[in-house]
Amino acid sequence: MTPLPQPPDARKKPRWGIVSTLRGPARDILGFAAYHLDLGADHLYLYLDEPNRRAFRILRRHPRITVRVCDDTFWASRKRQKPERHQVRQTVNATFTYRRTDLDWLAHIDVDEFLWPTDAIENLLQDVPTDVHAVRVRPIEALACGEELYKAFIPPGPNREALVETIYPNYGPFVLGGFLSHVQGKLFVRTGLENLNFRIHNLFQDKKIRPCKTELPQIDLCHRHAPDWDHWQAHFQFRLNRGSYQPGMAPNVNRDRGGLNMNELLSWIEAESGQEGLRAFYDELSGADPKVFARLKELGLIKHRPLHLEQKLQKHFPGSS
């Protein structure tokens, strides 16, 4: 007898997880882990970029977490020297994990990024066509006027530049999409592809870039890149020297139209106007300026995304606060 076909909801759900190379206070690391465990991640692969005994002690006890401390012994076990740039360490760890995980999908995100789906992530991934190797999730960026508020991603198109310049009249022409950080987003990657290597926002296979043009708009990537002035200032020099604002990055707009990359723009502002100029830049781009916030609200570009990190921290790591 021919078996009856199973209903769609009886299909095996894909198993998904996250790989991340993290640094920072134990509370931030544990909050990131707790949030994504609560979201339903089947496994988290967490690489502590610097020793954090408290975070390590708590994380290692959880059955859905694999945690490693990336000290000299760790890198020696990989038969290589510790990469100098943290971006390289991130992608090396992500690639290593991808080639060994038994999950169906793996996402590579950072400690200040939080997935916000409209449905269970396994349901969304189950609906991705089988010939699609990866899907991109776009960021929304934290506003400085409330920890639960974010500004929406503005998709590329003929009207994006004019819209950004309307919202941010002073610095909009110099900043891609009106964001302080990346607009590329991050990837969920289907496992099992041979010779695949991660980059921060892209993939390489057999040493050639493998395009990822499929997006998953049902998932926001809540990026807490600069949730307040003190946070932005605390990370400013590192980002300017070695991080997301480092020299050599691509300009935000074309050079022939006066485009600058973030390092050039911020260095120029600092040289011309010092801390006062940097504060004015931050206030405009973060929505701390009431006029900017009003324009974002009027255009429907504000999203409310309460993460409830404290609640989830206590649920998954009770007594860790």
Secondary structure, DSSP 4 states (H G I P E B T S, - for coil): -PPPPPPGGGSPPPPEEEEEEE-S-HHHHHHHHHHHHHHT-SEEEEEESS--HHHHHHHTT-TTEEEEE-SHHHHHHTTSPPPSSHHHHHHHHHHHHHTT---SEEEE--TTEEEEESS-HHHHHHTS-TT--EEEEEEEEE-TT-TTEEEPP---STTHHHHHHHHSTTTGGGSGGG-SS-SS-EEEEES--TTEEE-SS-EEETTEE-----EEEEEEEEE-S-SSHHHHHHHHHHHHHTSTT-TTPPPSS-GGGT---HHHHHHHHHHHHHHHHHHHHHHHHHT-SHHHHHHHHHTT-EEE----HHHHHHHHSTT--
